[in-house]
Amino acid sequence: MEDYLSEKEQWEWLKAQVRENGLAVLAAIVIGLGVVFGWRWWQARLDSGRLAAGAKYMSMVQALERGDRSQALVDLGELEREHAGSAYTDQARLLAARVYVDNDELDKAAAELAEVSEHSKDRDLGQIARLRLARVQISQGKTDAALATVGDAAGAGAFAARYHEVRGDALYAKGDKAGALAEYRSAQTADPATDAQLLSLKIGDLASAAAPATPPAPAAAK
């Protein structure tokens, strides 16, 4: 109705409502204004938090580019304490995990990746962390843990091919070459473009090893 009233008519209507309904109308107006301004305050706070987290993440990246690992880890710690639920913190953990892997600190890398895979609000970052965690576990010789980390690839969506490939790597490390071959072929089917050359080499090697030997031709009768 108010859309069809002039500004003066709206004001007169509002005064009439106050006269008729008194405090109930005033309370509704106050609550409405509180909701509006509260929402704006909350959005401003979120925006400020995102900017601060983004700046701290960039500080970490720049520290690593300078080779200053100590400062990078200080930045990571501040992100974890002050912006625990931020996607920037998740990305910082992934970056730290890569640094740990490069320095053969696999336990530390696994801890950072597990944190992201279990708690990230960003589904894609969680999937990436899970895949990387499984690869770290394979390097640690924890093949059963790696298989448990990636699961059966159901619901992996766009990451299905990589899930199958990592499962194949874990099974190969366990000595299950037939299982590894099946997973590699599933990966190739899920996305033929995913690491196509490397995947083809893995499949080719296992397929040739699994092929039965050709029996010798019978000797010609004399």
SVG drawing of the C-alpha trace seen along z (x, -y; Angstrom):
<svg xmlns="http://www.w3.org/2000/svg" viewBox="-6 -16 72 102">
<polyline fill="none" stroke="black" stroke-width="0.4" points="0.0,0.0 2.8,-2.4 4.2,-2.2 1.1,-4.1 1.2,-6.9 2.9,-10.3 5.6,-11.1 3.1,-13.4 0.5,-10.7 3.0,-8.1 3.9,-10.5 0.2,-11.1 -0.5,-7.3 2.5,-6.6 1.3,-9.2 -2.1,-7.7 -0.7,-4.2 1.3,-5.6 -1.8,-7.3 -3.8,-4.1 -1.3,-1.5 1.1,-3.5 4.2,-1.8 3.8,1.3 4.4,-0.7 7.3,-2.6 8.9,0.7 8.5,2.2 10.2,-0.9 13.1,-0.8 13.6,3.0 13.5,2.5 16.1,-0.3 18.2,1.8 18.2,4.8 19.2,2.5 22.0,0.8 23.1,4.0 23.3,5.7 25.3,2.9 27.7,3.0 28.1,6.7 28.8,6.5 31.4,3.7 33.1,5.9 33.2,8.9 34.7,6.7 37.3,5.3 38.2,8.9 38.5,10.1 40.8,7.2 43.0,7.9 43.2,11.6 44.1,10.9 46.8,8.5 48.3,11.0 48.2,13.8 50.0,11.5 52.6,10.7 53.2,14.5 53.6,15.0 56.1,12.1 58.0,13.5 58.4,16.8 59.5,15.1 62.2,13.4 63.2,16.7 62.1,15.6 60.4,18.7 60.4,17.5 58.3,14.4 56.0,16.5 55.3,18.8 54.6,15.9 52.1,14.6 50.5,18.0 50.2,18.1 48.5,14.7 46.1,15.8 45.2,19.0 44.6,17.0 42.8,14.0 41.0,15.3 40.5,19.0 37.5,19.3 38.9,17.4 39.6,18.9 42.9,16.9 43.9,18.9 43.1,22.2 45.2,21.1 48.0,20.1 47.9,23.6 48.1,25.1 51.1,22.9 52.8,23.8 52.2,27.5 54.1,27.2 57.0,25.5 57.1,28.3 57.0,31.0 59.9,29.2 61.9,29.5 60.8,33.1 58.8,32.2 55.9,34.5 54.3,34.6 54.0,30.9 52.6,30.8 50.1,33.5 48.9,31.5 48.2,28.4 46.5,30.3 44.3,32.2 43.2,29.0 42.0,27.6 40.4,30.9 38.4,31.3 37.4,27.7 37.5,25.5 34.2,23.9 35.3,23.8 34.5,27.2 37.1,27.0 39.9,26.1 38.8,29.0 39.0,31.3 42.4,30.1 43.7,30.4 42.4,34.0 44.2,35.0 47.5,33.4 47.2,35.0 46.7,38.5 49.9,37.9 51.8,36.9 50.6,40.0 51.7,42.2 55.2,40.6 55.1,41.4 54.3,45.1 50.8,44.7 49.0,46.2 45.9,47.4 45.6,43.9 45.8,42.4 43.1,44.6 40.9,43.7 41.6,40.0 40.4,40.0 37.6,42.5 35.9,44.0 35.8,40.8 32.0,40.7 30.8,37.1 34.3,35.8 32.7,34.0 35.3,32.3 38.1,33.9 37.0,37.4 39.8,38.2 42.4,37.0 40.8,39.0 41.0,42.2 44.6,41.4 45.7,40.9 43.9,44.1 45.8,45.9 49.1,44.5 48.2,45.7 47.3,49.2 50.4,49.4 52.5,48.5 50.7,51.4 51.7,53.7 48.2,54.1 49.0,53.5 45.6,54.8 43.8,52.5 46.0,49.6 45.5,50.3 41.7,50.2 41.9,46.9 44.1,45.3 41.6,46.4 38.8,45.0 40.7,41.7 41.2,41.7 37.5,42.3 36.5,39.6 38.6,36.9 40.8,37.9 42.6,34.6 43.8,34.9 47.6,35.6 46.9,37.5 50.5,38.3 51.6,39.4 48.4,41.4 48.9,43.1 52.4,44.1 51.2,45.5 48.4,47.5 50.8,48.7 53.4,50.0 50.8,51.8 48.9,53.2 52.0,54.6 53.1,56.2 49.7,57.7 49.4,59.1 50.0,62.9 53.1,64.0 52.7,65.2 53.3,69.0 56.1,70.2 55.0,71.3 54.9,75.1 57.9,76.7 57.3,77.6 56.9,81.4 59.7,83.1"/>
</svg>
